[in-house]
Amino acid sequence: MSATHNRAIAALNQLVKLSHNSEAGFRVTAENVNNRGLKTLLKAYAKQRALFAEELHAEVIRLGGVVKKRRSVLGMTHRGWILIKASLTLGEHNVEQVVLAEAHRGERYAQKQYKQALQQELPAATHALLERHYETLQAVGQQIFDMAVNPDYRLVVRLFNSDADVDKAENALQEAGFSQKAISTMVFNTAVSQYQINAKRSTVLEMMAIGSLGGAVMGGLVGLMMGLGIWLMPSLGMSSMTGSAPINTVGILIVIGAVIGALFMTFAATLMGLSASEQDAYLYDDSLKNGQTLLMVFTDPGHADEAADIMHQVNLARFG
C-alpha cells in the first residue's frame, strides 16, 4: 500500500470519528430546543453527519484500510457541557442561543479538521469526497451562525403542518413588511423524517459521564481548599506540623470531596439527561406526525422576534 493511501486512511479514520461526534452533537443540540422547526432541522443535520460517516467508512474500505472505532472524550465532554448549559439556562430563546452557539463552535472545529485533511496528498476520489463534505460543512456552519451569533442577520425557522398553514404564515409575514426574498421553505424527505436513534440512552450516559467528571473535579477542589484550610489554621495546631501527616489529611479530603462530588453530580446529571431526552422524544414525535414543511425567514435581529411571533401565532391557531 502506498504512502498516499496510508495517509488518506489515517485522515479518513479521524474524520469518521469526527462525523460521529458531529452527529451526536447535533442530536444533543436538537434535544434541548422546543421549536419544532429548529429541532427537525438539527435532526436533519445529525442525519447528514451519519451519512458522512458511512461514506467515509466506505472510502476507508475501498482504499484497503480498516476503520478504527475510537471514542472521543473531548466530543463527549463538549456534548455534556451543552446539556448542562442548556439545563441551567432560563428562557426558551436563551437556551436556543446557548446551544446553537455551542453547535457553531463544533462546526468551526469540524471545518478545521476537514481543511487540514484536504491539504494532504490524497487520491482524487478521496479528495473529491472530502471537498463535497467540506462545502456542506461551510453552508451548515453559516446557517447556524445566522441563527445564533450573526450580529447583522437572524434566520428564524418554524415547522408547519400543511401547505395552507405555510401560505397563511407567508402572507402574514409579507403583510408585516417582510420581503418575499427573505422567506423560503424546506420540505423534509422521508429519510430525514425516519431518522431514529437511541437518543434517550445516549443522552443519559453522556450526562452521567460529564456529571461524574465535573463533580469529581469540583468536589476535589473543595476537598483541597478544606484540607489546606485545616492545615494552615493556627487554632487547630496544624500550621507548625511537618512531615507527611498534614499532606495525607489534605489528600484524604480531596479524595472524599471528589467521590461525594462525583456521586452527587452523576445523580443530578442523570435526572437532567432523562428530562431532556423524554421532552425531545415527545416533541420530535409530534413534529413527525404533524408535518414536514419548514418555513425560514432571514431578517435583521431587530425583527427576528416579530417574525417568530407571527409564525408562532399561525401554529397556535392551528393547535388552539
N, C-alpha and C positions, 0 to 999 in steps of 0.2 A: 504494500500500500504506500502511495506517495506521501511526501511530507505535506503537500497541499491538502490531500484528503484527510490526513490525521488532524491538521489544524482546523479544517472545516467541521469534522466530527466533534472535536472539543468545543468549538464555538456553538455548534448546534445543541449540544448537551446542556450548555449554560442557558441557552435560550428556551429549551424545553422547560427547564426548572423555572425560568422567569415567566413563561406563559402560564404555567400552573399557578404561580403566585399571583399573577395579574388576574386570572380567572377568580381565584379565591378573594382577592382584594375587591373586585367589583361586586362579587356576591355579598360580601360583608357590608360594603357601602350601600347596596340596594336594601339590605335588611334594616338599615337604620333611617330610611326615609319613608314617609307616609304618602307622598304624592304618587299616585298610581302610574302616571306617565313617566316620571323620573325613575321610579322603581323598575318599570318594564324596560326602559332604555338602558339602565345599568345592567339589568339581567341580559340584555342583548349583547352588551359589551363582554360580559362574562362568557356567554356562549361563543362569541367571536374568538376569545382567547383560548377556549378549549379546542376550537378548530385549529387555531395556530399551533397549539401543542401537538395535535395529531399530525399536521403537515410536517412539522419539524421532526417528529418521531419517524415518520415515513422516510424523510430525507436522510436521516442517520442510517437507517436500514439500507437504503439504496446505495449509500456510499460504502457499505460493508462494515459499519460500526455497530456498537451496542449502546442502547440508551441506558444511562446511569440514573437510577431512581434515588434522588437525594432530597431530603427535606431542607428547607431554608428557615433557619432560626430567625434570621433578620426579617424575612417576609411574614412569618407567624407573629413576631413581635409587633410589626407595623400594623397588622390586622387587629391584634389585640388592643393596640393603642387607639385605633379608630373606634372600636367598640366601647372602650372606656370613656373616651372623649365624648362620644355621642350620648352615652348614658348619663353623663354629668352635665350636659348642655341643656338649657331650658329654652323652649320655643321651637316649633317645627321648622321655621325658616332658618333659625340659628343652627340647628342640627344639620340641615341640608348644607349650609355653607361650610360647616366644620368638616363633614365627611367628604364633600366634593373637593375641598382644598387638599385633604389628605390623598384623595384619588389623583388629583393633579400632580402631587409630589411623586406618587408612584409612577405615573405616566412619564414624567420627566426622566426618572431613573431608567425606565424601560427603553425610552428613546436613546438614551446614552449608551446602554448596553448593545442595542442593535447597531448604532452608529460605529461603535468600536469593532463589532464583528464584521461590518461591511468594509472596513478599512483593511482587513486582511486579504490575502490572496485566496480566493475561493473558486471552486468550479463554477462555470457560467450558470448552470441551472440553480445551484445553491444561492448564488449572488442574486439572481432574479427573484427567488422566493423571499429572501430576506429584504430585498428592496421593496417588494409589494407589501410585506408586513410593516416595514418602517413607514411607508407612506400612509398606511391606515392608522398607525400609532400617532402620527403627526396630526391627522384630521381629528381623531378622537380627543387627543390632548388639547387641541384648540377649542373643541366643543365644550369640554369640561372647564377649560379656562374661562370661556364666555359665560358659562353658567355660574361659576363660583367667584372668580377673582378679577375678571376683566374690569378695569376702572371706567371704561367707556361704554361698554355694552353688557347686556344680560340676555341669556337665552332662557325663556320661560317655556316650560313644557307641561302638557296635561293630556291624559288618556281619555278618549271619548268612546261612547258605547254604540254610536250609529252615525251614518253619514249625515242624517238630519241634525244631530247634535253638533257635528263639526261645522255644518253650514250655518247653524244658528250662532255658534261662537264666533265664526269668521265675520259674519255680518255685524255682530255686536262690537267686535274689535274695530272694524272699519268705521262704524258709526262713532266710535270713541276717538277716532283720529289716527289709528294705526294703519300704515300703508299696506297695500296688498303684497308688495315685495317683501315686507318684513314677516309675512305669515307663510308657513309651509306645513305640510303634513307628511307623516310617515306611516305606512301600513306594515305591521309586522307579519312576517311569513310564518308558516306552520312550524318550521324548525325552531324558531325563536320561541314561539308560544309553548312548545312542548319541552323546552329546556327545563329539566328537573335534576336536582342533585340532593344528596342527603345533607341539606343545609343545617338542620337542627343539630345533628350530632357534631358536625364540623365546627359550628359556632360555639357550642358549649365546650368542646375540648380545647379550642383555642383560647377562650375566655379563662378556662381553668389554668391553662399553662401560663398565660401572661399574668393572671392574678397571683398565681403561686410565685412566679419570679419577682413581680413587683412587690408583693407582700414580704417576701424574704429580704429583699434589699431594704425596704423601709423599716421592717422590724429589726434587721441587723443594725441599721443606723441608730435607731432608738436605743437598742441594747448597748451600742458603743458609747453613746452620749451618757447613758446611765452609769456604765462602768467607769468612764473617765471621771464623771462627777463624784462617784463614791471614792475613787482613788485619790482625787485631789482635794476632797473636803477635809479640812483640818479637824472638824468636830468629830469625825469618825476615826481619827487617828491613823489614816491611811497615807497621808502626804509624805511621811518620812520613811515609809516602808520601802525596802529594797528586795531584790530577788524576784522570783517568778510568781509568788502568791498573788499580788495585785494584777499582774498580767493575766494569770489564769482566771481571776474573777471577771476581768473585762471580757475575756474570751468566752466564758460561760454565759455571760449576759448577752453577748452578741448572738450566740447560738440559740438561746432561749427566745430572744426577740425575733430572730429570723424564722424560727419554727412557728411561733404564735402568729406572726405577721403573715406567713405563707398560708397557714390554715384559715385564718380569718378572710384574707383576700381571695383565696380559692373559693370559699363558700359564697362570698358576695359576687364574685365574677361569674360563678355558675348560675346564680339567680338572674344576673343581667343577660347572660347568654341565652338562657331559656326564654326570657321575656322577649328578647329581640327576635329570635327565630320563630316563636309562635306568632308574634304580631306580623312578621314578614309572610309566613305561610298563609295567614288569613287574607291579608291584603293582596298578595300575588294571585291566590286562587280566585279572589273576587275580580281581579283585573282580567284573568283569562276567560272568565265566564261572561264578562260584560263588554268586551270589545277590544280591538287591537289597533285603533287609529290614533296616532299621536299628533297632536297639534302643537306647533312650535312658533313662538313669537320672538323675534330678535329686536330688542329695543334698548334704550338707554336706561341706566339704573333708576332714574327718577320716575320712570313709567312702568318699571317691571312689576311692582306690586299691583298697579292698576290692571295690567294685562292678566296677571294671575287671578285677581278677584273677578274679572269678567268671565274668565273660563270656569272658575270655581262656581259661579252663580248658575251657569248653564248645567253643570253636573249636579248641583244642589237641587235645581228644579226637576231634574230627571229622577233623582232618588227620593226627593221630597214628596 
